[in-house]
Amino acid sequence: MRFIFIHPNFPAQFRHLVEFLGKNPKNKVIFITGSPRPEWKIPGVHKIIFNEEPLPENLYAGPLANFVQVRSKGEAVAKILQKLKKKNFVPDLICGHSGWGSTLYVKDVFPETPFLGYFEWYYHERNINLTSEKKRVAGIDARIRARNRSLPILNDLVACDHGFCPTKWQKGHFPGEFHKKLSVIHDGINTNFFSPAPDLKLKLPGLDLSSVKELVTYTSRGFEPYRGFPQFIESIPLILEKRPKAHIVIVGEDRVCYGSQLPKGQSYKTLMREKVKLDPGQVHFVNSLPYGQYLQVLQASSVHVYLTVPFVLSWSLLEAMACECLVVASDTPPVREVIQNGVNGVLTNFFSPEKIAEKVVACLEYPSFMQTVKKNARKTVLEKYGIDKMLPRQLHVIKQLTEAANSKSLFG
């Protein structure tokens, strides 16, 4: 069969799916992406890079700035699709991540091909002020920006034949009239790779913590308020005051992936290190790591901290749980879908550094009591999020879509 996957990043949420489909020599799998990543090749998957037209310098001045950006991606991808069509490459299925704009025009080029969308987040006035503890009514400008950001998502909801949402809570944010089109199927966690190693001690290039007995870890793609970075930094002195021999490892990049940027030239890492005095002998910042070294951080962790506002759920939470990490996580809706307090993790107040520190210290003080919690964490991922459970469900939807298209029947 012939497949086209579309995502500005590679391979992103489609990694496990394209790896599986690419193993079959009878399949032709094309991945259209804006990220070259020459170091990452997947057997059987042909990567095509789309290039956007340069955008005007004054782009951010207007209320439709975001739509101009996403339209540029959509047009770039559409050009590639047209070239493939001229070469008689007609896909049996197109699968793309909605929201970036790269999937805007897939049905205009291939109207008869089933389009399977990946729907991660829907922007509206209810999820604007996520980093504020106080409930505030968003201003008109913020509401307009949120609505504009959802324009390409609405386009894809209408155009798609079906869609995936990774969690029930995330699906709940999409307009109810489209819920029949959306299946809750997570991307899947490789539980063979993300597995416990109870006696592992952390030793990375340039960082040897093999003699450390208490290791508190925090991982995030970017250091930002959406993932509770400021609150975690403020909790560190409180943790070390009670557990003076503990070490803290913070993995990620000094950038903002989600939420508002600080003024040009500023970063949350710099801001928080100026605000909170941290001992570099005990608090270790580590840049994003290759998967193997990232795995070691999780496996060596005594307590892993995962914080998020009510937003998309990170893979890192489930990966940590799969490694039997003792997770202290924010008591927010996306986390509560996965973690039951005291059963497979420990929940705490997202906005309170004092509460975060209190829970971390308690977990460090009673490690044997927490063994059952750690076992239950992995059990949760094995039963509900493991790739061996999720991949068959994804393939089942694909099978239904392609069979329905061939028989000219509706997907049911």
C-alpha positions in Angstrom: 0.0 0.0 0.0 1.0 3.6 -0.4 1.1 6.0 2.6 1.9 9.7 3.0 2.6 11.1 6.5 2.8 14.8 7.1 4.4 16.5 10.1 6.7 19.6 10.3 8.9 17.5 12.7 10.3 14.0 12.0 9.2 11.4 13.0 7.2 13.0 15.9 4.0 11.2 16.9 4.2 8.9 13.9 7.4 7.2 14.7 6.1 3.8 15.7 3.5 3.7 13.0 5.9 4.5 10.1 8.5 2.2 11.5 6.0 -0.7 11.4 4.6 0.2 7.9 8.2 0.7 6.6 9.2 -2.8 7.5 6.8 -4.2 4.9 8.6 -4.2 1.5 5.2 -4.1 -0.2 4.4 -0.7 1.3 5.6 2.7 -0.1 5.8 5.1 2.8 6.6 8.8 2.2 7.1 11.3 5.1 6.7 15.0 4.2 8.3 17.1 6.8 9.9 20.5 7.4 12.7 18.9 9.5 15.6 17.4 7.6 17.2 15.5 10.5 19.7 13.7 8.4 20.8 11.7 11.4 17.4 10.0 11.7 16.6 7.5 9.0 13.8 4.9 9.2 14.1 1.9 6.9 11.4 1.8 4.3 10.4 5.5 4.9 11.3 8.1 2.2 11.6 11.6 3.6 10.6 14.7 1.5 11.4 18.1 2.9 9.0 21.0 2.3 10.3 24.5 2.1 8.1 27.5 2.9 8.1 30.8 1.1 9.8 33.6 3.1 7.2 35.4 5.2 7.0 39.2 5.4 9.0 40.9 8.2 5.9 42.6 9.6 4.0 39.4 9.9 3.3 39.6 13.6 1.5 42.9 13.3 -1.8 41.6 12.2 -4.5 39.4 13.9 -4.3 36.8 11.1 -0.5 36.4 11.4 -0.8 32.8 12.5 -3.0 31.9 9.6 -0.4 33.4 7.2 2.2 31.1 8.8 0.1 27.9 8.6 -1.1 28.7 5.0 2.6 28.9 4.0 3.2 25.4 5.3 0.0 24.1 3.6 0.9 25.5 0.3 4.5 24.1 0.5 3.1 20.6 1.2 0.4 20.9 -1.5 3.2 21.6 -4.1 4.9 18.3 -3.1 1.6 16.4 -3.2 0.9 17.7 -6.7 4.4 16.6 -7.9 3.7 13.1 -6.5 0.4 13.1 -8.2 2.0 14.0 -11.6 4.3 11.0 -11.1 1.2 8.8 -10.6 1.8 8.3 -6.9 -1.7 8.1 -5.5 -1.7 7.2 -1.8 -4.1 4.8 -0.2 -4.0 7.0 3.0 -2.7 10.3 4.1 -2.0 10.8 7.8 -1.0 14.2 9.1 -0.7 16.3 12.3 -3.3 19.0 12.4 -2.7 22.5 13.7 0.5 23.4 11.9 -1.2 24.1 8.6 0.8 21.5 6.7 -2.3 19.4 6.1 -4.6 22.3 5.0 -4.9 21.3 1.3 -4.4 17.5 1.2 -8.1 17.0 0.2 -7.7 19.5 -2.6 -4.9 17.5 -4.2 -6.2 14.0 -3.3 -10.0 14.3 -2.7 -10.6 10.6 -2.9 -7.8 9.5 -0.6 -8.8 8.9 3.1 -7.3 11.6 5.3 -6.5 10.5 8.9 -5.8 13.5 11.1 -3.8 13.6 14.4 -5.6 16.1 16.6 -3.6 17.1 19.7 -5.1 20.4 20.9 -7.9 22.8 20.2 -7.5 26.5 21.1 -10.4 28.4 22.6 -11.1 31.0 25.3 -11.2 28.3 28.0 -7.6 27.4 27.6 -5.8 30.7 27.2 -4.7 31.7 30.8 -3.2 28.3 31.6 -0.3 29.5 33.6 -2.3 31.6 36.0 -3.7 30.2 39.2 -6.4 32.8 39.2 -9.3 32.3 36.8 -9.4 35.3 34.6 -11.6 36.1 31.6 -9.4 36.4 28.5 -9.4 39.7 26.7 -10.8 40.1 23.2 -7.4 40.1 21.5 -6.4 36.9 23.2 -9.7 35.3 22.2 -9.3 36.4 18.6 -5.8 34.9 18.5 -7.0 31.6 20.0 -9.8 31.4 17.4 -7.4 32.2 14.6 -5.1 29.4 15.8 -8.0 27.0 15.6 -8.9 27.9 12.0 -6.5 25.3 10.4 -7.7 22.7 13.0 -11.3 23.3 12.1 -10.4 23.0 8.4 -8.9 19.5 9.1 -11.8 18.4 11.3 -14.1 19.0 8.4 -11.8 17.6 5.7 -10.6 14.5 7.5 -12.3 11.1 7.3 -11.3 10.3 10.8 -8.8 11.4 13.5 -6.7 10.3 16.5 -6.6 12.1 19.9 -3.9 10.9 22.3 -6.1 11.2 25.5 -9.7 11.5 26.5 -9.1 14.8 28.1 -7.6 16.3 25.0 -10.4 15.0 22.8 -12.8 16.8 25.2 -11.5 20.2 24.1 -12.6 19.7 20.5 -16.0 20.8 19.4 -18.6 18.2 20.3 -20.0 18.0 16.8 -16.7 16.4 15.7 -16.3 13.8 18.4 -17.8 11.0 16.3 -14.8 11.5 14.0 -12.2 11.2 16.7 -10.8 8.0 18.3 -8.8 8.2 21.5 -5.6 6.3 20.7 -2.3 7.3 22.2 0.9 7.3 20.1 2.2 4.4 22.2 5.2 3.9 24.5 7.9 1.4 23.7 7.8 -0.4 27.1 10.6 -2.8 26.0 13.0 0.2 25.7 11.5 2.2 28.5 11.9 -0.3 31.3 13.3 -0.4 34.8 16.9 -0.9 35.8 16.7 -0.8 39.6 20.5 -0.8 40.3 21.5 1.7 37.6 23.6 4.6 38.7 23.8 7.7 36.5 27.0 8.4 34.6 26.8 10.7 31.6 29.6 12.2 29.6 30.9 15.0 31.8 28.5 14.1 34.7 29.3 11.2 37.1 26.6 10.8 39.7 27.2 7.1 40.3 27.9 7.6 44.0 24.7 9.6 44.5 22.0 7.8 46.5 19.1 10.3 46.1 18.5 11.7 42.6 15.6 14.0 41.7 15.0 14.3 38.0 13.1 16.7 35.8 12.9 16.5 32.0 11.2 18.7 29.4 11.8 19.7 25.8 11.9 23.4 26.9 12.2 25.3 30.1 8.9 27.1 30.3 5.9 27.9 32.5 3.6 25.5 30.7 5.7 22.6 32.1 6.1 24.2 35.6 9.8 25.0 35.2 9.7 28.2 37.4 7.9 26.3 40.2 10.3 23.4 40.1 13.3 25.7 40.3 11.8 27.4 43.3 11.2 24.1 45.0 14.8 22.9 44.7 16.2 24.9 47.8 13.3 23.5 49.8 14.1 20.0 48.7 17.8 20.3 49.5 17.1 21.9 52.8 15.4 18.6 53.9 17.5 16.2 51.8 21.0 17.9 51.8 22.7 14.9 50.1 20.3 14.8 47.2 21.2 15.8 43.6 18.9 17.4 41.0 19.2 16.7 37.3 17.3 18.9 34.9 17.3 17.8 31.3 16.1 20.0 28.4 16.7 23.0 26.2 16.7 26.6 27.2 13.8 27.6 25.0 10.0 27.9 25.0 8.2 25.1 23.1 4.7 26.0 24.4 3.3 29.3 25.6 4.4 32.8 25.5 8.1 33.8 24.9 9.9 36.3 27.1 11.2 39.5 25.6 13.9 38.9 23.0 17.2 37.7 24.5 15.7 36.5 27.8 15.1 32.9 28.9 13.3 31.3 31.8 16.5 29.4 32.7 18.4 32.7 33.1 15.5 34.4 34.8 15.0 31.6 37.4 18.8 31.2 38.1 18.9 34.9 38.9 15.9 34.6 41.2 16.9 31.3 42.9 20.4 30.5 44.1 21.4 27.0 43.0 24.5 25.1 44.0 26.1 23.8 40.7 27.6 21.0 42.7 24.2 19.6 43.4 21.9 21.0 40.7 22.9 19.9 37.2 21.5 21.3 34.0 21.9 18.9 31.0 21.1 19.6 27.4 18.6 17.4 25.5 20.1 13.8 25.4 20.1 11.0 23.0 17.4 8.4 23.8 19.9 6.0 25.4 21.2 8.6 27.9 17.8 10.0 28.5 16.7 6.5 29.4 19.5 6.2 32.0 18.3 9.4 33.7 14.9 7.9 34.1 16.2 4.6 35.3 18.5 6.1 37.8 15.9 8.5 39.2 14.8 8.3 42.8 12.0 10.7 42.3 10.9 12.1 38.9 9.0 15.4 38.8 6.5 16.0 36.0 4.6 19.3 35.9 2.1 20.6 33.4 -0.7 23.1 33.1 -4.0 21.8 31.7 -2.4 21.1 28.2 -1.2 18.3 26.1 0.3 15.3 28.0 4.0 14.8 27.5 5.5 11.4 26.4 8.0 11.9 29.2 5.4 11.2 31.9 4.5 7.9 30.5 8.1 7.0 29.7 9.1 7.7 33.3 6.2 5.6 34.5 7.3 2.8 32.2 10.7 2.9 33.8 9.0 2.5 37.2 10.0 6.0 38.3 8.4 7.3 41.4 6.6 10.3 39.8 5.5 13.4 41.6 3.2 15.1 39.1 1.0 18.1 39.0 -2.6 17.6 40.1 -4.0 18.9 36.8 -6.7 17.2 34.5 -4.4 15.7 31.8 -2.3 14.1 34.6 -5.3 12.8 36.5 -6.3 10.8 33.5 -3.2 8.7 34.0 -2.2 9.0 37.7 -4.3 8.1 40.7 -2.8 9.8 43.7 -1.0 7.3 46.0 -1.7 4.4 43.6 0.6 4.8 40.6 2.1 8.2 41.4 1.9 11.2 43.7 0.0 14.3 42.8 0.8 17.8 44.0 -0.2 21.4 43.6 1.2 22.7 40.3 1.4 26.3 41.5 3.1 25.7 44.9 6.9 25.1 45.1 6.4 24.4 48.8 3.9 21.5 48.0 6.1 20.2 45.2 9.1 20.1 47.6 7.0 18.5 50.4 5.9 15.6 48.1 9.4 15.0 46.7 10.9 15.0 50.2 8.2 12.6 51.5 8.9 10.2 48.6 12.7 10.3 49.3 12.1 9.6 53.0 10.0 6.5 52.5 11.4 4.7 49.4 10.3 1.2 50.5 6.8 2.3 51.0 6.7 3.6 47.4 7.7 0.4 45.8 4.2 -0.7 45.0 3.4 2.8 43.6 6.4 2.4 41.2 5.3 -1.1 40.1 1.7 0.2 39.5 3.1 3.0 37.4 4.7 0.6 34.9 1.6 -1.6 35.0 -0.6 1.4 34.0 1.6 2.1 30.9 1.7 -1.6 29.9 -2.0 -1.9 30.1 -3.2 1.4 28.6 -0.4 3.0 26.6 2.1 0.4 25.5 2.9 0.3 21.8 1.8 -3.3 21.6 -1.7 -2.1 22.6 -1.8 1.1 20.7 -0.4 0.1 17.3 -3.0 -2.6 16.5 -5.7 0.0 17.3 -4.1 2.5 15.0 -3.8 -0.1 12.2 -7.4 -1.1 12.7 -8.6 2.4 12.0 -6.3 2.6 8.9 -7.6 -0.7 7.6 -11.2 0.5 8.0 -10.5 3.8 6.2 -8.7 2.2 3.3 -11.3 -0.6 2.9 -14.1 1.9 3.0 -12.4 4.1 0.4 -12.0 1.1 -1.9 -15.6 0.0 -1.5 -16.8 3.6 -1.7 -18.6 3.1 1.6 -18.6 5.4 4.6 -16.3 4.9 7.6 -18.4 3.7 10.5 
